[in-house]
Amino acid sequence: MKLLFDQNISFRIEKKISDIFPGSLHVSSCGLSNCEDQEIWEYALKYHFAIVTFDSRQ
């Protein structure tokens, strides 16, 4: 499983989990910093990532 970490999570997480979840990225690593959620969702869908975020919707 590849994880895509939202900008609310430190970019340092990439290196810390690379052995457990190879291929995982932070949004800053794929040019998605400061993008709208919809763009991040589309990227994750296209490249088969699960999104990790602290955001919540009510």
C-alpha positions in Angstrom: 0.0 0.0 0.0 1.3 3.4 -0.9 0.4 6.4 1.3 0.1 10.0 0.3 0.6 12.3 3.3 -1.3 15.6 3.3 0.5 18.9 4.0 -0.7 18.9 7.6 1.7 16.1 8.2 5.5 16.6 8.3 7.3 15.8 5.1 9.9 13.9 7.2 7.4 11.1 7.5 8.4 9.8 4.0 11.8 8.6 5.2 10.6 7.3 8.5 8.1 4.9 7.0 9.8 4.0 3.7 10.7 0.5 4.8 7.2 -0.3 5.9 5.2 1.5 3.1 7.6 1.7 0.1 6.6 4.2 -2.6 4.7 6.5 -0.1 5.0 10.2 -0.7 4.3 13.6 0.9 2.2 16.0 -1.2 5.3 18.3 -1.4 7.2 15.5 -3.1 4.8 15.3 -6.0 4.0 19.0 -6.6 0.8 19.1 -4.7 1.7 21.5 -1.9 -1.1 24.0 -1.3 -3.4 22.3 -3.8 -7.1 21.9 -3.3 -8.3 18.6 -1.7 -9.9 17.6 -5.0 -6.6 17.7 -6.8 -5.0 15.5 -4.1 -7.8 13.0 -4.3 -7.5 12.8 -8.1 -3.7 12.2 -7.9 -4.2 9.6 -5.2 -6.8 7.8 -7.4 -4.8 8.0 -10.5 -1.6 6.6 -8.9 -3.2 4.3 -6.4 -2.4 6.0 -3.1 -4.3 6.0 0.2 -4.5 9.5 1.6 -3.3 10.2 5.2 -4.5 13.5 6.7 -5.5 15.1 10.0 -8.4 17.0 8.3 -11.9 16.1 9.4 -15.2 16.8 7.8 -18.3 17.4 9.8 
